[in-house]
Amino acid sequence: MRRVRSALLLGLACAGAATAQTSVEVAHGIENLSNGSRDWRESVVTVRHAFGPTPRSPSLALGLTRTERFGLSDDQVAISGVTPLSADVTASVDASRSTTHRILPESTLGAVLQYEFAKTWLLHGGARTTRYEEARINQGLLMLEHYTGPFSWAVGMRRARAFDTSTSSGELRGSYYYGDRHSIGVIVAAGREAANIGGVVTLTSQRSAVLVGRYWLRPNLALAYSLGHTREGDYYNRNGASLGIQATF
């Protein structure tokens, strides 16, 4: 972890002379629960700064989140960074903190390495620790991704440890890139994960399907959207949507 952080800082320092680009995204989402609980609501503001003009340029992002669930509300601040370590390897790190943490985690810390081991073939491997007031969840990720023409697909597995119990979940992703920079994708996941149910962290089975997309209205203005369904064990089903606007400067 220390080496990844050092490489990230070095990459950002070396990129200072490159063409910079900053974007601001504001999004709001609502989820309806099948058990009669009031709707979940979440608002997010994200500021991202890229230290160069290409997708592989180093970048830093700062996000502020306001979440309302089960009649409780939380604020959270998150920071993340991405930088190439070599022509084939890219590192990303992220961390978050909530001073209220009634529903959201008290803190998170994660890192992922992306390795392009063959043309259009990527391998992602990472780890994350999530801390709640009464529990800590440690999670590992392994994902294989492939690009072909305007399409991409990925298959991944997550392994988590909490309450002296190990759980696992699987994930499938598919995306289509069209027009200039537009994209639309589907994420399907199933398994057993740790979840905060009404302020209590517990292990529960989870199945979800999400449609995500980004449509560029102008060269510097994009619309981001998502539609999703999640079944949280025997507790409830969640159906939700989010809409965001991204401006690039």
Order of alpha helices (4+ residues) and beta strands (2+ residues): alpha-beta-beta-beta-beta-beta-beta-beta-beta-beta-beta-beta-beta-beta-beta
